[in-house]
Amino acid sequence: MSGPEYIWDRQLVLVTGKGGVGKTTVAAALARAAQRAGRRVLLGEVTPDAKERSTLLELFGQPRPKGEAPVPLEDGLHGVRLTPSAGHRLFLRAALKVGMVADAAMRSAALNRFLMAAPAFPEIGTLYQLVFLLRSDRWDHIIVDLPATGHALGLVSLPRTVLRVVPVGMIGDAIREGLDAMTNPERGGAVVVTLPEDMPVTESLELAGGLSALSVPLRGMVLNQMPRQAFTAPQLSAVAAHLDGRDGSEPLLLGSREFRRLQRALRARERFRAEAGADVARTEVDLMDGSPSELVEQLAEVFSGPPVMASGGTA
């Protein structure tokens, strides 16, 4: 690709992280940034049931999109829910050649119970739907909001497991395509989102290691909701020394808890910078105010620029 690279600048971008770190908002903002750059974008959300309310698509006014097909959100931007049932239906349609027969089969409660209960079958359905969408030439980028850490690793590790059992045929071919999209650095990669707190940073670094072990390229790491630093270095040291020297009988300074939170955030940020890896692009996002949709717009501005490399340069 010519020009600067962005963390959304691949055919497939998987956004993941510990629950509650803001990965859904980040996924929406990455899609918005790509859309603003004139790209055709599909924004997907992995969910077990299409009947549930979509937190991701709600950011664009589609909390309960009808049907399983991608729905238009805005010019150049579509949304879709990636579900096991949608993938199973697509597979049956391809295998049976007659859509009505496949749809009738999917209305069988017994078949649906089997497909959802059999080991790995729900994940295979989700992955098959993703591959079906990747085969289309409608979008330049498919940005997917993955489930929280453990489920995300389970999904990206699935292709190798399935290929050992089903190496050929329609399922094998589709799974192999999905594996290539996830592991080929020219086609895809992951973005890991975290918060400036010790536990989320620890988990995000472990997740990054897990993705690397599965050969999934790490496109970038996002440190989200960093409190604004209002102190100079001498002021920071002076206030910290004062709080550390209290004997417990003195009243707390106004804002002491917020100051301690800032200290923890700064320590977490230093660890994030030190351990993210010199070849990993990182983006640090200040704590922002606003409604969910306003946060998406603000974050999209951040993601419209090349991320900073851990070595101090730009991607």
Backbone bond lengths (Angstrom), bond angles and torsions (degrees), N, CA, C in turn:
res aa  C-N    CA-C-N  psi(-1)  N-CA   C-N-CA  omega(-1)  CA-C   N-CA-C  phi
1 M - - - 1.452 - - 1.525 109.47 -
2 S 1.293 115.73 140.39 1.459 119.72 179.18 1.520 110.11 -86.65
3 G 1.332 115.53 156.42 1.448 119.92 178.12 1.518 111.96 77.42
4 P 1.335 117.14 -176.03 1.462 120.49 -178.26 1.517 111.80 -66.95
5 E 1.322 115.88 149.28 1.455 120.60 176.34 1.526 109.78 -96.11
6 Y 1.312 114.38 146.67 1.450 121.08 179.35 1.528 108.30 -119.13
7 I 1.310 117.51 160.49 1.454 118.41 -175.43 1.523 111.81 -71.12
8 W 1.337 118.37 -13.26 1.460 120.70 174.43 1.525 111.81 -97.50
9 D 1.322 117.50 7.13 1.461 121.19 -168.37 1.532 113.06 -89.44
10 R 1.325 117.07 55.24 1.452 123.25 173.07 1.525 108.48 -143.38
11 Q 1.322 116.37 164.14 1.463 118.89 179.87 1.523 110.76 -61.52
12 L 1.342 116.79 -42.63 1.461 121.45 -178.79 1.520 109.58 -123.31
13 V 1.337 116.26 124.64 1.462 121.65 177.22 1.520 107.77 -125.15
14 L 1.334 116.49 121.02 1.454 122.75 -179.78 1.524 109.03 -102.18
15 V 1.315 117.21 119.94 1.463 121.90 -178.38 1.524 108.05 -103.71
16 T 1.325 116.44 124.71 1.454 119.45 -176.17 1.517 110.39 -146.45
17 G 1.330 115.34 174.35 1.456 121.42 -179.28 1.516 109.83 157.19
18 K 1.304 116.00 174.75 1.458 122.32 177.66 1.524 109.63 -62.29
19 G 1.325 117.53 145.91 1.456 120.43 178.07 1.519 112.21 -57.74
20 G 1.317 116.99 137.80 1.456 121.75 176.61 1.513 115.93 88.92
21 V 1.346 117.89 6.57 1.470 119.63 -178.47 1.526 112.39 -92.23
22 G 1.333 116.95 -4.15 1.462 119.79 179.46 1.512 114.25 95.94
23 K 1.333 118.15 21.17 1.471 119.95 -176.12 1.526 111.89 -66.13
24 T 1.338 118.14 -32.64 1.467 119.84 178.81 1.521 110.58 -65.04
25 T 1.326 117.00 -43.33 1.467 120.51 177.77 1.525 110.31 -65.91
26 V 1.327 116.81 -38.38 1.466 120.46 177.91 1.526 110.59 -64.12
27 A 1.339 117.58 -43.53 1.464 120.52 178.58 1.529 110.67 -59.56
28 A 1.324 116.56 -44.14 1.462 120.57 178.74 1.528 111.22 -63.27
29 A 1.334 116.26 -39.85 1.464 119.99 -179.50 1.524 111.98 -69.47
30 L 1.332 117.79 -36.75 1.461 120.62 175.85 1.530 110.31 -62.70
31 A 1.332 115.91 -41.52 1.464 120.04 177.71 1.531 110.53 -63.30
32 R 1.322 116.14 -42.04 1.471 120.09 179.10 1.528 110.76 -64.09
33 A 1.332 117.54 -41.46 1.466 120.47 179.34 1.520 110.86 -63.15
34 A 1.334 116.59 -42.00 1.464 120.07 178.44 1.519 110.74 -65.83
35 Q 1.316 116.31 -40.32 1.467 120.10 178.58 1.524 110.60 -61.90
36 R 1.331 116.67 -42.39 1.466 120.58 179.68 1.520 112.22 -63.58
37 A 1.329 115.16 -25.93 1.465 119.83 178.59 1.526 111.61 -82.63
38 G 1.331 117.06 5.64 1.454 121.01 177.02 1.512 114.22 87.41
39 R 1.352 117.35 14.14 1.458 120.43 -179.35 1.533 110.50 -90.44
40 R 1.316 114.91 154.96 1.469 121.62 173.96 1.529 106.70 -91.21
41 V 1.327 116.10 121.53 1.462 120.42 -168.54 1.526 110.88 -125.51
42 L 1.331 114.79 137.20 1.458 121.87 170.07 1.523 107.34 -113.78
43 L 1.328 116.07 123.63 1.458 122.69 -179.13 1.519 108.29 -105.57
44 G 1.330 116.49 116.51 1.454 120.85 -175.08 1.517 113.12 -115.42
45 E 1.320 114.59 152.35 1.464 121.81 178.74 1.519 108.72 -130.11
46 V 1.333 117.44 124.13 1.459 121.59 177.05 1.525 108.33 -81.66
47 T 1.321 115.85 123.77 1.458 121.11 -178.56 1.522 109.10 -148.20
48 P 1.325 118.79 147.01 1.468 119.87 -178.90 1.521 113.87 -73.60
49 D 1.332 116.94 -21.66 1.466 119.88 -173.43 1.520 110.06 -142.67
50 A 1.332 116.27 122.68 1.465 120.79 -179.12 1.524 112.49 -70.31
51 K 1.331 117.25 -10.92 1.470 119.83 -179.26 1.525 111.65 -80.96
52 E 1.314 116.94 -17.22 1.455 119.73 -179.39 1.529 111.16 -72.53
53 R 1.302 115.70 154.67 1.457 121.28 177.61 1.527 109.35 -66.30
54 S 1.326 116.94 137.06 1.459 121.55 -179.16 1.518 110.52 -95.33
55 T 1.329 115.91 109.40 1.469 120.04 177.34 1.520 110.68 -64.88
56 L 1.340 116.54 -36.80 1.460 120.96 -178.07 1.522 111.45 -68.87
57 L 1.318 116.98 -54.24 1.465 119.78 -176.00 1.529 112.12 -72.34
58 E 1.327 116.71 -19.18 1.459 120.14 175.12 1.529 111.20 -62.70
59 L 1.336 116.41 -27.58 1.467 120.03 177.60 1.521 111.79 -63.31
60 F 1.349 115.84 -18.16 1.461 121.02 178.66 1.525 111.35 -117.42
61 G 1.344 116.48 22.27 1.452 120.45 174.36 1.509 115.90 81.06
62 Q 1.355 117.94 17.29 1.467 121.02 -178.98 1.523 109.97 -128.13
63 P 1.338 118.45 67.42 1.470 119.74 -177.21 1.523 113.45 -67.13
64 R 1.343 117.30 -29.57 1.459 120.99 -179.42 1.530 109.51 -136.48
65 P 1.324 117.80 73.31 1.467 119.46 -179.96 1.520 111.02 -62.92
66 K 1.323 116.29 141.43 1.460 120.15 -179.40 1.521 110.30 -83.57
67 G 1.323 115.71 139.92 1.451 120.16 177.05 1.519 112.72 79.57
68 E 1.328 115.11 -179.79 1.460 121.71 -176.38 1.519 113.10 -105.47
69 A 1.316 117.16 -9.85 1.467 121.03 -178.45 1.528 110.68 -78.73
70 P 1.339 117.84 155.74 1.469 120.17 175.47 1.520 111.49 -56.83
71 V 1.321 116.19 141.59 1.459 121.62 -179.63 1.528 108.85 -115.35
72 P 1.335 117.87 142.09 1.465 119.52 177.52 1.521 110.95 -69.47
73 L 1.321 116.19 131.96 1.456 121.95 175.22 1.522 110.65 -102.02
74 E 1.314 115.47 -46.15 1.461 122.96 176.68 1.516 107.04 -155.35
75 D 1.327 117.19 177.05 1.460 119.91 176.64 1.521 109.80 -59.04
76 G 1.323 116.35 124.94 1.456 120.29 178.57 1.501 114.97 79.54
77 L 1.323 118.17 4.52 1.463 121.13 -176.82 1.526 110.27 -137.75
78 H 1.335 115.98 122.58 1.455 122.68 175.22 1.521 109.63 -118.97
79 G 1.329 115.66 160.66 1.454 121.36 176.52 1.511 110.79 -128.22
80 V 1.314 117.21 152.13 1.460 121.04 -179.97 1.518 109.32 -152.74
81 R 1.334 115.61 150.64 1.451 121.37 174.15 1.518 107.62 -104.50
82 L 1.323 116.35 124.92 1.456 121.98 179.75 1.524 108.26 -93.73
83 T 1.324 116.65 110.06 1.456 121.56 -174.38 1.528 110.39 -128.91
84 P 1.327 117.95 154.37 1.461 120.28 176.51 1.520 112.80 -57.75
85 S 1.342 117.16 -43.62 1.461 119.94 -176.28 1.518 111.96 -63.67
86 A 1.330 117.75 -37.38 1.464 120.00 178.81 1.525 110.59 -64.56
87 G 1.335 116.55 -41.72 1.460 119.50 178.42 1.515 112.39 -67.02
88 H 1.339 116.96 -41.04 1.469 120.08 177.92 1.525 110.50 -61.38
89 R 1.324 116.15 -41.35 1.466 119.80 -179.70 1.532 111.01 -64.48
90 L 1.337 116.18 -43.50 1.465 119.81 179.29 1.523 111.37 -62.01
91 F 1.339 116.16 -39.98 1.463 119.78 179.36 1.524 110.73 -65.34
92 L 1.331 117.27 -45.30 1.457 120.21 -179.51 1.524 111.30 -63.66
93 R 1.320 116.53 -37.90 1.468 119.10 177.70 1.525 110.74 -62.74
94 A 1.340 116.26 -41.23 1.466 119.37 179.55 1.520 111.15 -69.67
95 A 1.336 117.05 -36.86 1.462 120.32 -176.88 1.519 112.28 -77.34
96 L 1.337 116.65 -39.17 1.464 120.57 -175.67 1.522 112.74 -90.03
97 K 1.332 116.62 -14.62 1.469 122.88 176.56 1.526 113.39 70.24
98 V 1.295 118.57 -8.18 1.463 121.89 -178.89 1.527 108.33 -125.15
99 G 1.311 116.02 113.08 1.454 120.55 -175.86 1.511 113.57 -60.34
100 M 1.320 117.56 -38.45 1.464 120.72 -178.16 1.521 110.83 -63.63
101 V 1.333 116.27 -38.88 1.460 119.69 178.96 1.528 110.27 -66.06
102 A 1.336 116.34 -43.31 1.469 120.62 179.30 1.521 110.48 -62.86
103 D 1.321 117.29 -43.21 1.463 120.78 179.81 1.519 110.93 -64.04
104 A 1.332 116.37 -39.19 1.464 120.00 177.81 1.523 110.52 -64.28
105 A 1.338 116.30 -41.19 1.464 119.67 179.03 1.518 110.80 -62.40
106 M 1.341 117.08 -39.53 1.460 120.74 -177.85 1.529 112.30 -71.46
107 R 1.328 116.55 -14.26 1.463 119.12 176.14 1.531 112.06 -83.09
108 S 1.327 116.36 -5.22 1.455 120.43 178.15 1.526 109.96 -75.37
109 A 1.314 116.27 120.27 1.466 119.85 -179.59 1.523 110.85 -63.91
110 A 1.320 116.64 -38.18 1.468 119.84 -179.35 1.513 111.24 -64.19
111 L 1.338 116.89 -43.52 1.465 120.41 179.18 1.520 110.60 -63.80
112 N 1.308 116.98 -42.96 1.465 120.17 -179.62 1.520 111.33 -64.07
113 R 1.336 116.67 -38.96 1.468 118.94 177.64 1.520 110.76 -63.37
114 F 1.324 115.82 -40.13 1.460 119.44 179.21 1.526 110.81 -65.49
115 L 1.340 117.42 -46.48 1.462 121.02 -177.04 1.524 112.17 -63.83
116 M 1.323 116.56 -32.57 1.457 119.71 -178.72 1.527 112.24 -85.32
117 A 1.341 117.20 -21.52 1.465 120.07 -176.71 1.519 112.91 -96.22
118 A 1.340 117.32 -28.96 1.463 120.32 -177.89 1.522 110.17 -63.79
119 P 1.335 117.90 137.87 1.474 120.75 -178.32 1.524 112.22 -54.46
120 A 1.319 115.96 129.39 1.471 125.42 175.22 1.522 113.88 72.35
121 F 1.332 119.69 -8.68 1.460 119.51 -178.11 1.538 113.30 -64.47
122 P 1.340 119.06 -40.36 1.477 117.26 176.52 1.531 112.12 -60.26
123 E 1.339 117.01 -43.88 1.466 119.97 -179.92 1.524 111.50 -66.14
124 I 1.339 116.55 -36.33 1.468 119.40 177.47 1.523 109.84 -62.38
125 G 1.341 116.84 -41.38 1.458 120.13 178.05 1.515 111.63 -61.20
126 T 1.332 117.12 -45.77 1.469 120.92 178.92 1.518 111.05 -61.07
127 L 1.330 116.38 -45.12 1.459 119.92 -179.07 1.528 111.55 -66.75
128 Y 1.331 117.18 -36.92 1.470 119.76 178.94 1.527 110.36 -63.60
129 Q 1.332 117.46 -41.34 1.459 119.71 177.27 1.524 111.24 -62.79
130 L 1.334 116.90 -40.88 1.463 120.37 179.22 1.529 110.53 -62.27
131 V 1.336 117.08 -43.57 1.463 120.54 178.92 1.519 110.67 -63.96
132 F 1.314 117.04 -40.07 1.466 121.11 177.18 1.532 110.18 -56.61
133 L 1.321 116.72 -42.41 1.465 120.85 -179.85 1.525 111.46 -72.24
134 L 1.335 117.00 -36.27 1.463 120.44 178.05 1.524 111.95 -64.36
135 R 1.318 117.01 -29.26 1.459 121.03 179.66 1.527 112.23 -70.54
136 S 1.314 116.96 -18.91 1.463 120.77 179.96 1.519 110.26 -75.66
137 D 1.331 116.30 152.48 1.467 119.89 175.60 1.520 111.02 -103.12
138 R 1.337 116.99 19.63 1.466 121.02 -176.60 1.524 112.63 -76.57
139 W 1.350 117.13 -23.40 1.462 119.32 -172.33 1.522 111.26 -130.09
140 D 1.332 114.39 142.92 1.469 119.97 174.03 1.522 110.85 -79.06
141 H 1.329 116.37 -32.54 1.456 121.05 -176.97 1.523 109.90 -137.99
142 I 1.314 115.86 138.18 1.467 121.95 169.04 1.524 106.32 -116.17
143 I 1.315 115.88 114.84 1.463 122.52 -178.08 1.522 107.65 -108.44
144 V 1.336 116.18 121.52 1.459 121.03 -171.12 1.525 110.80 -117.15
145 D 1.325 114.87 126.86 1.459 121.92 173.35 1.528 107.48 -85.97
146 L 1.336 115.71 104.79 1.462 120.91 -178.11 1.530 110.80 -81.66
147 P 1.340 116.46 161.95 1.468 118.99 172.80 1.529 109.96 -63.84
148 A 1.334 115.32 178.36 1.463 120.37 -179.05 1.524 110.88 -63.62
149 T 1.314 115.15 170.15 1.465 125.34 -166.14 1.527 116.32 -38.00
150 G 1.335 117.77 -59.96 1.457 120.61 -174.47 1.514 112.91 -60.60
151 H 1.330 117.11 -44.59 1.458 121.16 179.56 1.528 110.80 -66.44
152 A 1.320 116.88 -36.14 1.463 120.28 179.47 1.525 110.70 -62.99
153 L 1.333 116.77 -46.26 1.464 119.68 178.88 1.521 110.91 -64.11
154 G 1.322 116.24 -35.88 1.460 119.40 177.58 1.510 112.13 -62.83
155 L 1.330 116.75 -40.73 1.462 120.33 -179.05 1.524 111.55 -68.60
156 V 1.337 117.52 -43.53 1.465 118.89 -177.05 1.531 111.79 -76.45
157 S 1.338 117.65 -18.45 1.461 119.02 175.90 1.522 112.01 -86.84
158 L 1.324 116.75 -12.82 1.463 121.25 -176.10 1.527 114.48 -59.07
159 P 1.341 120.14 -44.72 1.470 119.13 -174.25 1.519 114.45 -52.85
160 R 1.316 118.59 -45.21 1.460 120.48 -178.67 1.529 110.97 -64.45
161 T 1.337 115.87 -38.67 1.461 119.63 179.00 1.523 110.73 -63.18
162 V 1.328 116.41 -46.46 1.464 120.85 -178.06 1.519 110.91 -66.65
163 L 1.325 117.63 -40.42 1.465 120.63 -177.28 1.523 112.09 -64.87
164 R 1.328 117.73 -25.90 1.458 119.67 176.27 1.531 110.82 -69.64
165 V 1.351 115.26 -28.26 1.466 120.01 -177.97 1.528 111.42 -95.32
166 V 1.352 116.06 -41.46 1.464 121.32 -177.19 1.529 107.94 -125.47
167 P 1.326 118.44 78.28 1.465 120.43 -174.82 1.522 114.26 -76.62
168 V 1.327 118.64 -18.46 1.467 121.23 -176.87 1.526 109.22 -130.59
169 G 1.350 114.64 177.21 1.455 119.58 179.37 1.518 111.63 89.02
170 M 1.324 115.87 -176.93 1.467 120.90 -176.26 1.516 112.69 -60.89
171 I 1.330 115.82 -43.21 1.466 118.38 -179.55 1.525 109.85 -67.95
172 G 1.328 116.59 -46.75 1.463 119.93 179.96 1.518 112.21 -58.65
173 D 1.337 116.93 -43.69 1.467 120.59 179.81 1.526 111.11 -62.89
174 A 1.340 116.09 -43.98 1.459 119.88 -178.76 1.524 111.33 -66.30
175 I 1.322 116.30 -43.38 1.464 120.20 -179.99 1.525 110.28 -63.08
176 R 1.334 116.24 -39.21 1.469 120.50 178.71 1.539 110.13 -63.38
177 E 1.318 117.03 -39.26 1.472 120.48 176.25 1.523 110.84 -63.37
178 G 1.326 115.48 -43.04 1.459 119.05 179.04 1.518 111.96 -63.22
179 L 1.326 116.36 -40.47 1.459 120.37 178.26 1.526 110.96 -62.58
180 D 1.322 117.08 -41.45 1.458 120.28 179.13 1.526 110.91 -64.22
181 A 1.337 116.89 -42.13 1.470 119.92 -179.71 1.515 111.63 -62.84
182 M 1.342 116.80 -34.48 1.462 120.33 -177.71 1.520 113.23 -81.86
183 T 1.335 117.48 -29.04 1.464 120.03 -172.03 1.520 114.59 -107.95
184 N 1.317 117.98 -16.10 1.466 120.91 178.29 1.522 108.68 -78.42
185 P 1.323 119.17 114.63 1.472 120.69 -175.88 1.520 113.77 -62.72
186 E 1.324 117.47 -17.68 1.463 120.16 176.75 1.520 112.22 -83.92
187 R 1.331 116.64 -13.52 1.462 120.21 -176.87 1.526 113.50 -110.23
188 G 1.335 117.38 -37.31 1.451 117.68 -172.53 1.509 113.91 -151.27
189 G 1.315 114.63 -173.65 1.450 121.02 179.31 1.512 110.30 166.19
190 A 1.323 115.48 177.37 1.459 121.63 -175.61 1.524 110.97 -118.28
191 V 1.319 114.90 151.68 1.463 122.92 171.72 1.525 106.81 -120.85
192 V 1.330 117.23 121.88 1.460 122.49 -178.73 1.525 109.00 -102.00
193 V 1.332 115.42 128.61 1.473 121.58 -178.51 1.520 109.19 -107.81
194 T 1.331 116.63 139.31 1.452 120.57 178.32 1.522 110.24 -145.14
195 L 1.314 116.14 176.13 1.458 123.31 177.38 1.527 109.33 -116.71
196 P 1.337 118.15 158.72 1.469 120.77 178.44 1.524 111.98 -78.46
197 E 1.331 115.11 61.69 1.450 122.72 176.90 1.518 107.68 -136.67
198 D 1.320 116.26 154.84 1.462 120.28 -172.56 1.524 113.07 -59.79
199 M 1.345 117.55 -51.54 1.460 120.08 -175.61 1.527 112.34 -65.55
200 P 1.348 119.94 -48.25 1.459 118.64 177.93 1.529 113.49 -60.40
201 V 1.342 117.98 -38.25 1.460 119.90 178.38 1.525 109.94 -65.29
202 T 1.335 116.81 -42.88 1.461 119.86 177.87 1.519 110.79 -58.95
203 E 1.327 116.40 -46.81 1.465 120.00 -178.32 1.525 111.43 -66.93
204 S 1.329 117.18 -36.47 1.466 119.13 -179.69 1.526 111.41 -67.54
205 L 1.337 116.38 -36.89 1.463 119.62 177.46 1.527 111.04 -67.89
206 E 1.339 116.09 -38.23 1.460 119.72 175.77 1.529 110.53 -65.80
207 L 1.325 116.72 -40.02 1.467 120.77 177.87 1.523 110.65 -63.04
208 A 1.325 116.11 -42.73 1.465 119.62 177.58 1.527 110.53 -59.35
209 G 1.337 116.52 -41.04 1.455 120.27 177.53 1.515 112.05 -65.35
210 G 1.333 116.58 -39.09 1.454 120.48 178.20 1.520 112.07 -65.20
211 L 1.310 117.01 -40.59 1.466 120.98 177.25 1.524 110.59 -64.14
212 S 1.329 116.06 -41.68 1.463 120.33 178.80 1.523 110.88 -61.88
213 A 1.329 116.49 -40.62 1.463 120.26 179.08 1.518 111.98 -63.68
214 L 1.339 116.32 -25.85 1.461 121.42 178.34 1.523 111.93 -94.37
215 S 1.341 116.12 8.54 1.474 122.98 178.10 1.523 113.13 65.31
216 V 1.337 116.89 25.34 1.464 120.25 175.18 1.529 108.20 -90.60
217 P 1.333 119.22 116.82 1.463 120.90 -177.97 1.534 111.45 -61.37
218 L 1.308 116.20 138.55 1.457 121.27 176.92 1.520 108.32 -93.22
219 R 1.333 116.38 107.28 1.460 120.86 -178.64 1.525 111.56 -73.51
220 G 1.317 116.67 -31.15 1.455 118.54 -179.68 1.512 111.77 178.44
221 M 1.337 115.44 165.98 1.452 122.57 174.70 1.526 108.01 -126.18
222 V 1.320 114.91 138.33 1.461 121.37 -176.98 1.519 109.17 -116.41
223 L 1.330 116.52 120.19 1.461 121.87 172.92 1.522 106.39 -93.62
224 N 1.309 116.77 107.40 1.461 122.61 -170.43 1.531 111.58 -98.33
225 Q 1.328 116.15 148.18 1.460 123.67 172.14 1.529 113.25 61.47
226 M 1.328 116.08 47.37 1.467 120.23 177.44 1.528 109.89 -77.53
227 P 1.362 118.27 121.67 1.469 119.71 178.08 1.518 111.19 -58.94
228 R 1.312 116.09 144.06 1.459 120.64 -179.36 1.530 110.03 -70.69
229 Q 1.311 115.55 138.97 1.462 122.62 -178.34 1.524 108.31 -91.32
230 A 1.355 116.86 110.92 1.457 121.60 -177.66 1.524 112.48 -102.47
231 F 1.333 117.56 3.66 1.458 121.56 -175.54 1.524 110.48 -113.47
232 T 1.333 115.10 146.31 1.463 119.22 166.17 1.523 107.53 -77.08
233 A 1.311 117.26 166.97 1.465 120.57 -179.55 1.534 111.67 -59.38
234 P 1.347 120.10 -45.08 1.480 119.39 177.53 1.530 112.39 -62.86
235 Q 1.344 117.02 -39.37 1.464 119.86 178.85 1.524 110.79 -64.12
236 L 1.312 115.69 -41.15 1.461 120.76 179.80 1.534 109.92 -60.43
237 S 1.320 116.76 -44.82 1.464 121.20 179.90 1.520 111.35 -66.00
238 A 1.341 116.22 -40.44 1.465 119.81 -177.81 1.521 111.58 -65.91
239 V 1.334 117.54 -44.82 1.467 120.38 180.00 1.517 110.18 -66.67
240 A 1.324 117.11 -40.98 1.464 120.25 178.55 1.522 111.01 -61.96
241 A 1.323 117.16 -41.74 1.463 120.95 179.78 1.529 110.54 -64.47
242 H 1.331 116.22 -39.83 1.462 120.09 179.03 1.526 110.59 -62.88
243 L 1.333 117.33 -47.46 1.464 120.82 -178.27 1.523 111.08 -65.73
244 D 1.331 116.78 -37.36 1.464 120.33 -179.76 1.525 111.36 -69.77
245 G 1.346 116.57 -26.01 1.462 119.98 -176.02 1.509 114.33 -90.61
246 R 1.338 118.18 -0.64 1.465 120.89 179.63 1.529 110.07 -66.61
247 D 1.364 115.61 144.33 1.467 119.80 179.13 1.517 112.67 -94.74
248 G 1.309 117.31 1.86 1.464 121.03 177.80 1.505 113.41 99.04
249 S 1.336 118.54 -18.28 1.462 120.48 -179.39 1.529 112.04 -89.70
250 E 1.323 115.88 -21.36 1.459 119.57 -179.77 1.516 110.45 -78.72
251 P 1.353 117.45 144.33 1.466 119.75 177.32 1.539 110.57 -67.27
252 L 1.290 114.63 146.75 1.465 119.28 178.26 1.523 110.49 -66.79
253 L 1.308 116.06 144.35 1.455 120.27 172.53 1.522 109.63 -65.35
254 L 1.325 116.33 146.13 1.455 120.61 175.45 1.540 108.62 -59.91
255 G 1.312 116.37 126.85 1.458 119.88 179.57 1.514 114.52 89.62
256 S 1.346 117.48 10.19 1.466 120.29 -177.38 1.524 111.80 -62.82
257 R 1.314 116.52 -41.20 1.465 119.32 -178.91 1.534 110.64 -64.33
258 E 1.337 114.96 -41.24 1.466 118.50 178.04 1.520 110.93 -64.46
259 F 1.347 115.41 -35.06 1.464 119.01 178.31 1.524 110.82 -65.69
260 R 1.343 116.79 -43.00 1.464 119.93 177.92 1.522 110.36 -62.97
261 R 1.314 115.38 -38.48 1.465 118.61 177.79 1.525 110.21 -62.66
262 L 1.333 116.43 -40.77 1.455 120.67 177.85 1.527 110.39 -62.85
263 Q 1.333 116.90 -42.13 1.466 119.92 178.05 1.531 110.98 -58.47
264 R 1.342 115.83 -45.90 1.469 119.45 179.61 1.521 111.03 -63.03
265 A 1.336 115.55 -39.65 1.461 119.68 179.94 1.522 111.28 -65.27
266 L 1.319 116.63 -39.59 1.469 120.30 179.51 1.528 111.05 -65.65
267 R 1.353 115.62 -40.49 1.467 118.67 177.40 1.527 111.25 -64.68
268 A 1.336 115.58 -41.65 1.461 119.41 178.94 1.525 110.69 -64.75
269 R 1.331 116.16 -38.53 1.465 119.36 179.28 1.519 111.07 -64.98
270 E 1.326 117.29 -40.28 1.461 119.82 178.55 1.526 111.01 -62.43
271 R 1.320 115.59 -40.28 1.460 118.45 177.80 1.528 110.59 -66.56
272 F 1.313 116.64 -42.17 1.464 121.97 177.52 1.524 110.22 -56.55
273 R 1.330 116.45 -46.32 1.466 120.58 -179.58 1.524 111.53 -67.04
274 A 1.328 116.24 -38.64 1.468 119.59 -174.98 1.517 112.76 -75.01
275 E 1.354 116.97 -33.16 1.464 120.00 -170.88 1.516 113.99 -109.62
276 A 1.334 117.50 -1.34 1.469 118.97 -178.77 1.521 111.94 -66.91
277 G 1.325 117.14 -25.22 1.457 120.46 -179.32 1.518 110.60 105.32
278 A 1.311 116.44 134.56 1.466 121.06 -175.33 1.524 113.03 -64.60
279 D 1.342 117.26 -24.18 1.453 120.00 -177.38 1.523 112.60 -99.35
280 V 1.341 117.34 10.51 1.461 121.26 -178.87 1.522 109.85 -103.61
281 A 1.313 116.05 124.39 1.459 120.18 176.95 1.521 109.19 -72.11
282 R 1.316 117.09 134.86 1.454 120.05 -179.59 1.523 110.21 -125.50
283 T 1.314 114.44 150.74 1.456 121.70 175.82 1.517 107.66 -130.76
284 E 1.329 116.71 126.70 1.456 121.46 177.95 1.524 108.49 -108.36
285 V 1.323 115.41 125.05 1.459 121.57 -173.46 1.518 109.46 -113.59
286 D 1.334 117.02 124.59 1.461 121.03 177.64 1.521 110.77 -66.86
287 L 1.333 115.69 154.58 1.449 121.71 172.94 1.525 108.40 -61.83
288 M 1.332 116.49 126.54 1.464 121.29 -174.99 1.524 110.52 -120.07
289 D 1.312 115.10 155.14 1.459 121.91 176.65 1.524 108.92 -108.35
290 G 1.323 115.32 152.36 1.454 119.39 176.11 1.516 111.44 137.99
291 S 1.329 114.95 171.86 1.462 120.87 176.69 1.525 109.13 -70.83
292 P 1.333 118.20 165.23 1.471 119.87 178.41 1.522 113.44 -53.36
293 S 1.318 117.84 -43.42 1.465 119.82 -179.66 1.528 111.54 -68.49
294 E 1.339 116.86 -34.08 1.465 119.64 176.52 1.530 111.10 -68.18
295 L 1.332 116.75 -36.30 1.464 119.92 177.32 1.524 111.12 -64.13
296 V 1.327 116.83 -37.39 1.465 120.38 177.36 1.522 109.98 -60.13
297 E 1.319 116.64 -44.73 1.471 120.66 -179.20 1.525 111.14 -64.60
298 Q 1.337 116.89 -41.97 1.465 120.12 179.84 1.529 111.22 -66.19
299 L 1.339 116.07 -42.46 1.453 119.81 179.58 1.525 111.45 -66.69
300 A 1.322 116.52 -35.34 1.463 119.71 179.09 1.521 111.06 -60.19
301 E 1.327 116.59 -34.88 1.473 119.94 176.04 1.522 110.33 -63.41
302 V 1.333 116.10 -40.81 1.468 120.13 178.85 1.526 110.30 -63.27
303 F 1.339 116.49 -44.68 1.461 121.02 -175.68 1.521 113.16 -78.57
304 S 1.309 117.78 -4.11 1.466 120.47 177.43 1.524 111.63 -78.19
305 G 1.326 117.68 -10.37 1.457 121.47 176.66 1.510 110.79 -106.47
306 P 1.323 117.26 154.43 1.470 119.88 177.88 1.524 110.18 -60.13
307 P 1.341 118.61 138.57 1.467 120.55 178.96 1.519 111.83 -71.23
308 V 1.317 115.26 158.73 1.458 121.50 179.92 1.525 109.13 -83.49
309 M 1.319 116.13 137.45 1.459 119.89 175.98 1.521 109.36 -81.97
310 A 1.319 116.39 152.57 1.463 120.69 -179.27 1.527 111.81 -61.08
311 S 1.336 116.60 -22.02 1.462 119.59 179.22 1.517 112.00 -80.24
312 G 1.355 116.83 -8.64 1.464 120.39 176.87 1.512 113.59 108.13
313 G 1.326 118.43 -8.72 1.455 120.73 177.17 1.510 111.09 -89.81
314 T 1.323 116.85 -161.19 1.451 120.86 176.06 1.506 109.43 -122.26
315 A 1.337 113.88 155.65 1.466 118.85 -177.24 1.513 110.81 -68.17
